[in-house]
Amino acid sequence: MWCFLTVLALSLPMQEREPAVGIGPEPSPTPISWELEFKFLDPRRIEIQLPGRQQPEAFWYMVYTVRNTSGRTQRFFPLAQLVTEDLHVIDTDMGINPLVFQAIRERHKITHPYLVHPTEAIGDLRAGEDYARESVFIWRPLKVNINNFTIYVAGLSGETRYVRNPAYDPDRPETVKIAGPDGREREVTINPKYFTLRKTLEIRYTLPGSPNTREQAQPERERLRWIIR
């Protein structure tokens, strides 16, 4: 099922909006920075027989199209996390075997003929329909003993918030220098005074069925909204 996201699509009447959870910051009700237009297919599962494996391996993926409507070139660097109800975080994996992407591209070759590898989607995105980019987020196998998961997509908006770190210790240094793999020293933040939070798309899903049938179940979308994360 296609979902076409714009700011207007999320501008629901107040009585229809999801009640705010907690006391964290919320995004501006109207855009205050650049924002990309984002279309996506709900996540799907695909099984691939990889070389050297005795059994096919399952992957989850989300096909998307992004378009820059801001009027000027923007840097596109999407970050997509899949978080299970028990707070297990699964990041997209750029190093997944190329056969997985090839199988996804073959499956969607009619509807998404210009699908590019996730690494090729990153970079400057020029404004206009002609420069829209099609790609995919891919995750390693999802545990099927859960009923709910949420996908967070950052990198679609320039809106940010700076919040004070409640655990900040003024008696400790904010950064330290450590030696990297090449032997060179680099500075690492260990005690930040502030955190940078970004406007992020939150998409919540239910995975119906019992643990025995969930492996083949199609996720059902429950909620879509902007948050600050």
C-alpha positions, 0 to 999 in steps of 0.5 A: 500500500502506497503512502504519500506524505506531505505536511498537509497529510499530517495536519489533522484537526486537533480532535483527531490527533494522537495525544502527546506522549510525555513532555518531550518537544514537538515539531512545529505545526507548520514547516520552519525549515526545508522538508522533503516529499516522501512516498513509501510502501509499507514494509515487506518481507523477502527471503533470499538464498545466499551463497554458503547458507543452508536455508533462505534468509529473511529480510525486511525492506521499505521501498521509497521515493523522495522528492525535493520541493524546497526550491534549492538543493538539499543534502539527502542522508536518510537514517531509518531505524526499526524499533520493536515493542521490546525496544530492540533497535535494528538499523538499516545495513548498507553492507547487506549482500548485494543479492538482497537488493537485486531481488528487491529491485527485480520484485519492484521493477515495474512500479519502481524502474529507477530503484537505486542501491541505498548507498547511491541514494545518499547525496545532494538532491536537486529540486524538482520532479525530474530529480526524485530518487527511488531507493529502499531501506533494508533491515536484517531479520526481525524477531517474529515474537513481537506484535508491534514495531515502529519505523523512524525515518530521519533526514527528511526535514531540517527542523531541529531542537537543542535540549539540555542533557539532564545527566550533564556533569559540569565537573567532567570534560565534555570531550576526550581524545582517543586513538583511532584504528589508524593510531591518530587521536580523535575527539569524542564527546562523552559528556554533552551539555546539549543533545540535537533532536531532529524532526523525524517521521514515526510510522507504527505497525502491528504484526498480526497473528500468532508467533507461528503465523507472524513470519508470513504476516503483512504489517498493518499500519497503525499511525503516522506522524512527525515527532522530534527525536 
